[in-house]
Amino acid sequence: MRRGVLLQSSTMSFTFTGLNVIKPAMVAAATQDARAAAEQFALDSGADVGSIRRATQGYFSITARDGDAEGWGAADSPFKKVRVVTTVDFMLH
């Protein structure tokens, strides 16, 4: 556009290709959050948190960033929120 090239398309899409780069840190953070929740359950019940009994990595979702409109134009925004869903079962003693 700065060089005088006119864009004719009314739609633009952005492709995020860095999921494999951020995935390990996101899974680690989700596991830490799960342990913190388990420690609160354990504290409330007088138990101790043991090791992970089972863990599954669910899906990753990529949506409009918080504060961005969900309606018109949200899909065209280059700013996205990436979220991972995990399930972690801990042993309580």
Helices and strands as residue ranges (DSSP letters): H 19-45, E 49-64, G 74-76, E 80-92
